[in-house]
Amino acid sequence: MRPTPRSDASAIPDFFTETRSATESLTADLPIEDMVAQSMEDASPAKWHLAHTTWFFEEFILRPYAPHYRSPDDRFAYLFNSYYVQAGPRFARAQRGMIGRPTVAEVMAYRAGVDAALEDLIRAGDAPLDLVELGCHHEMQHQELLLTDLLHLLSLNPLEPAYKAPGPAALADPAPLTWIDCAGGLVEVGHDGAGFAFDCETPRHRTYVAPYRLASRAVTNREWIAFIEAGGYRTPELWLSDGWGAAEREGWEAPLYWRREDEGWVAFGLRGTQPVDPDAPVAHISFYEADAFARWAGKRLPTEAEWELAAREPIDGNFVETGRLRPKPAAGDGLAQMWGDVWEWTQSPYAPYPGYRPPAGAIGEYNGKFMINQMTLRGGSCASDAAHIRATYRNFFYPGDRWQFSGLRLAISL
């Protein structure tokens, strides 16, 4: 099984060029010092992201399909393979910040060489365009990870350096919370085969969804502050056992990057430290926190089938292309913020759909082997590329993870 190519295969060469250029634009203004450090095992240096996404195209396309291609250094495969066991041994993930060499300049030269070789292969008509497209979407995932990993790194610096200069908060008349009735029924979910999708979005299948109500927007910072002030982080009966253990062990008292000052709550973000916008969606919370808030509010998290069933409007939202780099308040009537702003935790474990089979070979390690102990999120964030998001897209993280732009939307059973 191979990934489904775009309906217009002629667009894939330009898609490749645009994707590679977009990654480099994210790091164009970064000092080298910010590109090589690693803040924790779950995060990788920006330089590593630049190199790993290049290795992906080299390993899965150039090596098997371009017989005359030669890597500038075969040892790069050891340094920049992430978790593809079938592709060979890998450098320890927790030590990626120790990779001083190759230099940033050498990594950029590596990227340029792989790009040129792949473009030659495409022009010759010998490139597997489905794998090129998969590599582009893989790189778009790493574009978002590059930003969130960098945010975590910068947050640990006492100087609180900003990735981009601070800008004015988005102005909007905040949308009131209303409830959208959803009939449910026997529905089909999963990718329908038209256009690109990751294998974990398939096969499309039927599932029963009971009638429910979905909140018209994401939970806001104002609502989260009410949860804090009501003792939400000090009330164990609201929490799952593992979540309460994590909160106690790690000292959670508010979302990641928040701190209380005399004037109120402030948060560190990609645009530096700024006052918490009360009407913007809360971000950087774990599944455990989202679940505890939902229980405190007398509601619940939606299932991913419920979320997907409701996500019918065109994909338009606060994505990375807007340049805001932070969630913004919802505006208008009806269902809002399904796209962009924050990834929304669901109550659904990241598990295989009925009949799922991973692709053969190392590519099959992309998603399938992670279908355990993680929870599903939907909708994209302010650090996601709009072209990367679909109603069927399934993001997944461990329930204690907080460094992504992760938030929540509430649901009610009928």
Secondary structure, 3 states (H helix, E strand, C coil): CCCCCCCCHHHHHHHHHHHHHHHHHHHCCCCHHHHHCCCCCCCCCHHHHHHHHHHHHHHHHHHHHCCCCCCCCCCHHHHHCCCCHHHCCCCCHHHHHHCCCCCHHHHHHHHHHHHHHHHHHHHCCCCCHHHHHHHHHHHHHHHHHHHHHHHHHHHCCCCCCCCCCCCCCCCCCCCCCCEEEECCEEEEECCCCCCCCCHHHCCCEEEEECCEEEECCCCEHHHHHHHHHCCHHHCHHHCCHHHHHHHHHHCCCCCCCEEEECCEEEEEECCEEEECCCCCECCCCCHHHHHHHHHHCCCECCCHHHHHHHCCCCCCCECHHHCCCCCCCCCCCCCCCCCECCEEEEEEECCCCCCCCCCCCHHHHCCHHHCCCCEEEECCCCCCCHHHCCCCCCEEECCCCCCCCEECCCEEEC
